[in-house]
């Protein structure tokens, strides 16, 4: 009997899958529909490979060590290809480091194929159709449900866990993380309903264009988990469907409803924003309600992933709450 799962988008569908996940995951062949096609698994996978950012965190969080995964290329303090929460989890599981793929120039198809995987997990990724098709010649691939780099942490877990035949365990992992988030956020009531936006890396020597993440990006989606509010200006600017956008600094007043800013940089960037006659008018800049993140584990974890969330949650929420306290 073949079971076809509808894309995990509608709330009703998600609820049904959460209720019957254990029964569904145990029956094969299993079909998984996603943005790039339909993946059919003939049996529960044993050799799991993950590609692109953080997909390996789902099997690791569920106690399964992939045979291969992408090396960290951002926030890796010691250059060993592992972010600290991944290294900690491998140690907890008593596992050796899997084969690490260098994806600086794209996916290494030969390295993936050499591991003879039963499934390739990529529910949070930027795969295009050609890359997906090439990987599918190696093994079944679980791609993203809707758009590249737009899968939130819950659907990253749902899709990857489903691809492992562990949907019920994935549902429990989501519930555990949600409980951790709720308990932490409850300690910082200053965050409640503060309108926040996430600005991308800015050039301090040229602030003529402000680039930002839209509400399709996982960093911005995570704000709502933390009690922050989505400004209407960001919602309006997100209509194109891309995970990022930009606006001329001459039109920066469209973001007057933004009271808190998160971005990458340091004091030099804050000084530049205050010195620029246009960006200085932003309420968040004028009030100093800015959180700056670096190329380090905390800066990396602002893009929420299954193992990273709890690892940095309290530190990140504390930074946001300190900035939120300056909102007027």
N, C-alpha and C positions, 0 to 999 in steps of 0.2 A: 504493500500500500504506500503510495507516495503522498506526502503531505506538503502542501504549498502554503507558505506563510506570507501573508500580505505584508507590505512594507510597514515597519513599526513607526507609524507616524500618528495616526488618529488615536486619541486617548482611549477610546473604547477598545481598539485593537490591542493596545498595550495592556489594558486591564485584563483582557481575555487571555493573552499570552502569559501574564504573570500568574493567573489562576491555574492554567493548564500546562505551564511550562515543563514541568517534570515529565508528564506523559508524552508531550510532543518531542522533547529532546531524546527520548529513549527509542523512538521509532525511525527506521531508515528504510529506503532512501529519504533524505530530507532536502527540500528545496528552499532556498533563501533568496528572496527578491531584494535587489538593491538598485542603486542609481545606474550601475553599469551593466546590469544583466541579471541572470538567475544562476545561482550556484547550487549544484546538486552534490550532496555528500552521500555516498553509498554506505558508509559505516562510520562509527564514532572514530574521529581522528586520534592517532597516537603520536605521530611526529608533527609537531606544530612549529611553523615558522611565522614570524611577524616581520612586516616591513614598515618603514616610515615611523613617524613620531609616536612613541609611547604605547603602541598596541601590545607590546610584550607585557605591559603592566597588568593586563587583564588575566592572562594565564598565571602569572606569578602570584597575583592576589588570590587566585583560586587554588594555589598550591601546585601548579603545573609549570615545569621549567621548559620553555621552548628550546628547540635544538639550534635555532638561529634567530637573531634579532638585530635591529639597527643600532649602531653605536650612537651615543649622545653626541650631538654636534653643537649644543648650546648649553651653557650653565655647568659644564663638566669641569669642576675646579682642578682636579688632579690629572686630567687628560687620559684616564683609563677607559673612556667610552661608556662609563656607568654613572648615572646620577645617584646621589647618596641613598635615596629611598630604594632604588633598585638593588644596589650593592647590599644594603641592609637586609632586604628580603631574600636575596640569594644566600646570604650567610644564615639567615633563620631557617631556610629550607635545607641547609647543608649541601648546597649545590655548587658545582663549578660554573664559571662564567660561560654562557653559551657562545657559539660562534658569533662574532660581531661583524655586521656588514658596514663598510664605509660607503655611505650614500651621498658623499659630498658631490659626486658627479652623476647622481641618479642611482637607481636600483641596480645592484650587481646581480644580474640574472643568472650568471654562471655559478656564483657562490650560493644562491638560493637553490638552484637545481641540484648542486652537489650534495645537499643535505637530504634529498629525497623526501620532501615533506608530504604529509597527507592533507594538509590544509595550509593556506597562507592567509593570515589575519591582517586586514587593513581597513577596518571600519572608520578609523580616523586617519585620513590620508588625503593626498592630492593626486591620486592616480588619474591619468587620462585613459581614454578608451584603448589606445594602442598599448600602453603599459599593462593595463588590466588583461588585455587579450594575450599578451606575451607571457605574463605570469600564469594565466589560466592553462597554458600549454604545459606548465610544470606541475601544477596542482590546483584544486578548486580554491578560488579566492573569495573572501568575504570583504566586499567593498563598502563604501559609505551609503547610508540610506537615501540622502537627498543631494548634497552638494559637497564639493571638495573642501576640506578643512573646516567644515561646519558642524561636524558631529559632536554633540555635547557629551559630557563624561558618562551620562546615564546610557545613551545609545551606544557609546563606544563599548561599554560593558555588555549591554544587551546583545548586540550583534556578534561581538567576538566570543562571548560565552555560548551563544547559540551555535556558532561555528565550531565550538569545541564539544558540543553535546552536553553542555553544563548550564543550560538556561536557568534552572531552579537555583543553582548556586550563584549565578550572576544576579538574579533578583534579590537574593539575600545580601549580597555584597552591596548593592545599591542601597538597600534599607539600612545597613550598618553605617555607610558613609553619610547618608542623610541624617541619621541620629547624631553622629559626631558633629556635623555642621550645625544642626539646630542647637545642640548644647553649647557650642562655642559662641555662636552668634548671640545667644541669650545673655551672655556676659557683657555684651557691648551694645546697649540700647541706642547709643549715639548714631549708629549706622542706619537706623530705621528710616526708610523712605527718602534717603538723600539721593538726589539726581546725580548720577556719575557717568563719566565717559572715559574710554581708554584710548589715549593718543599713542600712535606708533613712534618709533625712533625719529627724533627731530634733529635737523642740522642746526646747531646753535648759531652758525654764521649766516643762515638764510632761512628766516621764518616766514617767507612770503606765501608758503603753502603749508597748511596743517593737515597731516594725514592721521586717520583715526580708524579704529576697528568698529564695524557696524554691529548691529544686534544679531548678525549671523555668525559672529566669531565666538569661540568658546570662552574667551576671557570675559567678554561682555555678558554672555549668558550666565556666567558664574556670579556676576554681581547680584542677580535676583536671588540666588541661593543664600547670599549673605545679607539680604534685607535691603539692599540698595534699590533705587528706582531707576527705570529706564527713561531718560529725558525724551520728550516728544521730538525734540530736534534730531536726536540720534535715530529714533524710529523713522522719522520722515526721510533722513539721509540714507536709510538702509533699504529703500524700496527696490533698488536695482538687483538685490540678491547677492552681491559680492560680500566677502568677509571684511573688506576694508574700503575706505573712501578717502576723499580729500576735498578741501575747500580752500579757496583763496583767503589769505588773512584779511583782505579787504571786506570779506563777508563774515568775519568771525562772530559778528553779533547774532548770527543765527543760533549760536550756542549759549545765549544768555541764560537759558534755563538750566545750564550745567553748573552744579555747585561744587563738584569734587572731580578732580582729574587724577587718573593713574597713567603713568608713562614710564618709559625707559630713559635713564640718565641720572644726573646728580645735581649738585649745587650750581654747576656751570649752566645747566639748562634752565633751572629756576631763575637764575640771574638774567639770562637772555630773554626769557618770557616776560619778566618784569621790566626790562629795559626797552623792549619793543613797544612802540606806542599803540599798536593794534592788539597784540595778544595781552598786553597789560590790562586791557579793558574787560577781559573775561572775569566774571565774578569769582571763579575758583582761583585764578591767579591773583587777583586783588586781595583776596582773603588768605592767601597762602595755603589753600586747601588742596595740596598737591602731594601725591605719593610717587616717589621716584624709585624705580627698580633697576638693578644692575644685571650684568651677565654672570649670575650666580644661582645657586639652587632656589633661593626665594624668588628671584626674578623669573626663573624658569617655571616655577610652580604656580605663578599667576595664571598660566594656561592649565586649567585643572585636569589632572589625570588620576586614575584610580589609586595609585600608591602615593602620589605627591600630595593630594588634598590633605589628608590627616597629618602628614609629615610636617607641613608648614602652616597649617590652618591658623593656629593661634597667633603666630607671628604676623601673618598677612592681615588677619582681621584687626589686630592691634594697630598696625600701620594705618589701615583704612579708618579706624575709629579715631585715631589721633588727628587725622586730617579732617574728618567729619565734624569734629568738635570746633573747628574754625569756621564752619559754614555759618553765614549770617542770613 
